[in-house]
């Protein structure tokens, strides 16, 4: 049976992937909270009215809610899912204070909050490590296969069979390293050291900015040298090597995201490249058609993004709470209730504005988005 391209083709894979990533994130908060003696009142996948759930022996209500776009863990002593302190904390008994999140030490509260994003990073590492063990890690030697005529590479003097050993002082171990550095640049000149006939030769190249469209229809400006690799192979690793390589790859991608965000903030990179839920839903449906390895790759990317976004110092996000805790550590006491309330309101406004902007980007900049919406409602 052919799967429809609307709700079933896009929506269900998207919700499936999102549910897994949200569960991992909230489970990080939950486990570290329990390890620190905090009673968790609610563990919810989704927001809004409860669809179904159950209560365990630790008095935690595990539930699935109506709006499946996220989730939360509500701890004892919090007023709501955003972890704002309850205004009636003074009425708690000593036994209740021992289980309440606001009465835990600053270090304990910080670890509990940071555990969600960290769980997403650890999940991404484990996912990629499994791929490296089961399928293998794509490895392409940093050797030039062909040089495109009239390209930046030809202009710089690169030749077939040159082995690129360094770019701007950074050691190059694979062709992927070259792609990362060049594509994230903004067309500035780079210093390249190649090994040719056993001799290291320094060259200077200026990658040309080119608009490219990936397999999912996403357009972005990237740097291009104009070379191809000489070959590719899959290298399967043992458990420890796979974990190390997966950690390296996850760290490199995290830094690449931060660099791209920084370029958007200063205006060097177009904010049109920012994608929202419609784009992610579309990508989820497409990778589901390619097979489980593509789904795992997308989950890896989204898990890193979810962990990183939650660490941004915006009130209402985990990073915002950590910012408040940092201020508390400096001042020796928490911020006042009014200051925290204003912070949460500003944070909510920023997050909602970002979501609206990203969704608008999906609608305007992706050709088939309107078809996608039509499929959803027909």
C-alpha positions in Angstrom: 0.0 0.0 0.0 1.3 3.4 -0.9 1.7 5.8 2.0 0.0 9.2 1.4 2.4 12.2 1.2 0.3 14.3 3.7 -0.6 13.4 7.2 0.7 9.8 7.1 3.6 10.4 4.9 5.0 13.5 6.7 3.1 13.9 10.0 3.5 10.4 11.5 7.2 10.1 10.9 7.7 13.6 12.2 5.7 12.9 15.4 7.5 9.6 15.9 10.9 11.1 15.7 9.9 14.1 17.8 8.4 11.9 20.5 11.6 9.9 20.8 13.8 13.0 21.1 11.4 14.7 23.6 11.3 11.5 25.7 15.1 11.3 25.8 15.3 15.0 26.8 12.8 14.8 29.6 14.1 11.5 30.8 17.5 13.2 31.3 15.7 15.8 33.6 13.8 13.0 35.3 16.7 10.6 36.1 19.0 13.3 37.5 16.1 14.8 39.5 15.3 11.4 41.1 19.0 10.8 41.8 19.0 14.1 43.8 15.9 13.2 45.8 13.4 15.4 43.9 9.9 14.1 43.6 8.7 14.3 40.0 5.0 15.0 39.8 4.4 14.8 36.0 6.3 13.4 33.1 4.3 14.4 30.0 4.8 13.8 26.3 2.9 16.7 24.7 1.0 19.6 26.2 -2.6 20.3 27.0 -5.3 17.9 28.2 -4.2 14.4 29.0 -5.1 11.7 26.6 -4.1 8.7 28.8 -1.5 8.0 31.5 -0.7 6.2 34.7 0.7 7.0 38.1 3.7 5.0 39.5 4.7 4.1 43.0 6.8 7.3 43.3 3.7 9.3 42.7 4.8 10.4 39.2 2.0 10.8 36.6 3.3 9.5 33.3 1.0 10.8 30.5 0.5 11.5 26.8 -1.2 14.9 26.1 -3.3 16.2 23.3 -0.7 18.6 21.6 2.3 16.3 20.7 4.8 19.1 20.0 7.1 18.8 22.9 6.8 17.7 26.5 7.8 18.5 30.1 8.7 17.3 33.5 7.0 19.0 36.5 8.9 18.7 39.7 7.5 19.0 43.2 7.8 22.7 44.3 7.4 24.1 40.8 4.3 26.2 40.0 4.1 25.0 36.4 5.9 23.1 33.6 8.3 26.1 33.1 9.8 25.3 36.6 8.8 28.6 38.1 8.9 28.3 41.9 5.6 27.8 43.7 4.4 30.8 45.6 3.3 28.6 48.6 6.7 27.0 49.3 6.6 28.4 52.9 3.8 26.1 53.8 5.8 22.9 53.1 6.8 20.6 55.9 10.5 19.6 56.4 9.8 16.2 54.7 8.2 18.0 51.7 11.1 20.5 51.5 13.5 17.5 51.2 11.7 16.5 48.0 11.1 19.9 46.5 13.2 21.1 43.6 13.5 24.8 44.8 15.1 23.7 48.1 17.9 21.7 46.5 21.4 23.1 46.4 22.4 25.4 43.5 24.7 22.7 42.0 21.9 20.1 42.2 19.4 22.3 40.5 21.9 23.2 37.8 22.7 19.5 37.0 19.0 18.6 36.9 18.3 21.4 34.4 21.3 20.7 32.3 20.6 17.0 32.2 17.9 17.4 29.5 20.1 18.9 26.8 23.0 16.7 27.8 20.8 13.6 27.3 20.1 14.8 23.8 23.9 15.0 23.1 24.6 11.6 24.6 21.7 10.1 22.6 23.1 11.6 19.4 26.6 10.1 20.2 25.1 6.7 20.9 23.0 6.8 17.7 26.0 7.6 15.6 28.2 5.1 17.4 25.7 2.3 16.5 25.8 3.4 12.9 29.6 3.3 12.9 29.6 -0.2 14.3 26.7 -1.7 12.3 27.3 0.0 8.9 30.5 1.8 9.2 31.8 5.4 9.1 32.2 6.9 5.7 35.8 7.7 5.2 37.2 9.6 2.2 40.9 10.3 2.1 41.7 14.1 1.7 43.0 13.4 -1.8 42.0 15.5 -4.8 40.3 13.3 -7.5 39.5 15.9 -10.1 39.7 19.7 -10.3 36.8 21.5 -12.0 38.0 23.9 -14.8 37.7 27.6 -14.0 37.1 26.9 -10.3 38.7 28.3 -7.2 40.8 25.2 -6.8 42.2 25.5 -10.3 42.9 29.2 -9.8 44.8 28.3 -6.6 46.9 25.6 -8.3 45.4 22.5 -6.9 46.1 19.3 -8.9 44.7 15.8 -9.1 46.3 13.4 -6.5 47.2 16.3 -4.2 46.7 15.3 -0.6 45.4 18.2 1.5 47.1 18.1 4.9 46.2 21.4 6.5 43.7 24.3 6.0 44.3 27.5 7.9 46.5 25.6 10.3 44.0 22.9 11.1 45.0 19.3 10.3 42.9 17.6 7.7 42.2 13.8 8.1 39.4 13.2 5.6 37.7 14.8 2.7 34.7 15.6 5.0 37.0 17.9 7.0 37.7 19.9 3.8 33.9 20.1 3.1 33.1 21.3 6.7 35.7 24.1 6.7 35.1 25.3 3.1 31.3 25.2 3.2 31.0 27.1 6.5 33.3 29.8 5.2 32.0 33.0 3.7 34.2 33.2 0.7 37.3 34.4 2.5 40.7 33.3 1.3 42.1 30.2 3.0 45.6 28.8 3.3 45.9 25.2 2.1 48.9 23.0 2.5 49.1 20.0 0.1 51.4 17.1 -0.1 52.6 16.6 -3.7 55.3 14.1 -4.7 56.4 14.0 -1.0 56.8 17.8 -0.7 54.4 20.1 1.2 53.3 23.0 -0.9 51.4 26.1 0.5 48.6 27.4 -1.6 46.0 30.2 -1.2 42.4 29.6 -2.4 39.3 31.7 -2.3 36.2 29.5 -2.2 33.2 30.8 -4.3 29.9 31.2 -2.6 27.3 29.0 -4.3 23.6 28.4 -3.7 22.9 24.7 -3.3 19.8 22.7 -2.8 19.9 19.5 -0.7 17.8 16.3 -1.2 15.0 17.9 0.9 14.7 21.1 -1.1 16.6 23.3 1.4 18.6 26.1 -0.2 21.7 27.7 1.4 24.8 29.6 0.4 28.0 27.6 0.9 31.6 27.9 -0.1 32.9 25.7 -2.9 36.5 24.9 -4.0 35.7 23.0 -7.1 37.3 19.6 -6.3 36.0 16.1 -6.0 37.4 13.2 -3.9 39.3 10.3 -5.2 37.2 7.6 -3.6 35.1 6.6 -0.5 34.9 3.6 1.8 33.0 2.6 4.9 35.1 1.8 8.0 33.4 -0.2 10.7 34.7 0.5 14.2 34.7 -1.4 17.5 32.5 -0.1 20.4 35.2 2.2 22.0 36.5 3.6 18.7 32.9 4.1 17.5 32.0 6.1 20.6 35.1 8.3 20.2 34.5 8.9 16.5 30.8 9.6 17.2 31.7 12.1 19.9 34.1 13.8 17.5 31.5 14.0 14.8 28.8 15.3 17.2 31.2 17.9 18.6 32.2 19.1 15.1 28.5 19.4 14.0 27.6 21.3 17.2 30.4 23.8 16.5 29.2 24.1 12.9 25.7 24.9 14.0 27.0 27.6 16.5 29.2 29.1 13.7 26.2 29.3 11.4 24.0 30.8 14.0 26.7 33.4 14.8 26.9 34.2 11.1 23.1 34.8 11.0 23.2 37.0 14.0 25.9 39.3 12.5 24.2 39.2 9.1 26.9 37.3 7.2 24.5 34.4 6.5 20.9 34.7 5.5 18.3 33.9 8.1 16.2 32.4 5.3 18.2 29.2 5.9 16.5 28.8 9.3 13.9 26.0 9.2 10.8 25.3 11.3 8.4 22.5 12.0 7.0 22.2 8.5 10.5 21.7 7.0 11.3 19.2 9.7 8.1 17.3 9.1 8.8 17.2 5.4 12.3 15.9 5.9 11.0 13.3 8.4 8.6 11.9 5.7 11.3 11.9 3.1 14.0 10.1 5.1 11.4 7.5 6.2 11.2 6.5 2.5 15.0 6.2 2.3 15.3 3.6 5.1 16.2 3.4 8.8 19.8 4.6 8.3 18.5 7.9 7.0 16.0 8.2 9.8 18.8 7.6 12.3 20.9 10.3 10.6 18.0 12.8 10.9 17.4 11.9 14.5 21.1 12.5 15.2 20.9 16.0 13.6 17.7 16.9 15.4 18.8 15.6 18.8 21.9 17.8 18.6 19.8 20.8 17.6 17.3 20.2 20.4 20.0 19.9 23.0 21.8 23.0 21.7 18.7 25.2 21.4 17.7 24.3 24.9 21.1 25.6 26.1 20.5 29.1 24.6 20.4 31.6 27.5 16.7 32.4 26.9 14.3 32.4 29.9 11.8 29.5 29.7 14.5 27.3 28.1 16.9 25.2 30.1 19.7 27.7 29.2 17.6 30.5 30.7 17.3 28.7 34.0 21.0 28.1 34.0 21.5 31.8 33.4 19.4 32.6 36.4 21.4 30.1 38.5 24.7 31.7 37.3 23.3 35.1 38.5 22.3 33.5 41.8 25.8 32.1 42.2 27.3 35.6 41.7 24.7 37.5 43.9 24.5 34.8 46.6 20.7 34.8 46.4 18.1 34.1 43.7 16.6 36.8 41.4 13.4 38.3 42.8 10.1 36.8 41.8 9.2 39.8 39.6 12.5 39.8 37.7 12.0 36.1 37.0 8.4 36.6 35.9 9.5 39.3 33.4 12.3 37.1 32.2 9.9 34.2 31.5 7.6 36.5 29.6 10.4 37.9 27.5 11.7 34.4 26.9 8.3 33.1 25.9 7.9 36.0 23.4 11.3 35.3 21.9 10.6 31.6 21.5 7.2 32.2 19.9 8.7 34.9 17.6 11.4 32.5 16.5 8.9 29.7 15.8 6.7 32.1 13.8 9.7 33.3 11.8 11.0 29.8 11.1 7.5 28.6 10.0 7.2 31.6 7.7 10.5 30.7 6.2 9.2 27.2 5.5 6.1 28.6 3.8 8.0 31.2 1.7 11.3 29.5 0.8 10.3 25.9 0.1 8.5 25.3 -3.1 6.4 22.4 -2.1 5.3 23.6 1.3 1.9 24.8 0.1 1.4 21.3 -1.5 2.3 19.8 1.8 -0.3 21.9 3.7 -2.9 21.0 1.1 -2.1 17.3 1.6 -2.5 17.7 5.3 -6.0 19.0 5.1 -7.3 16.8 2.2 
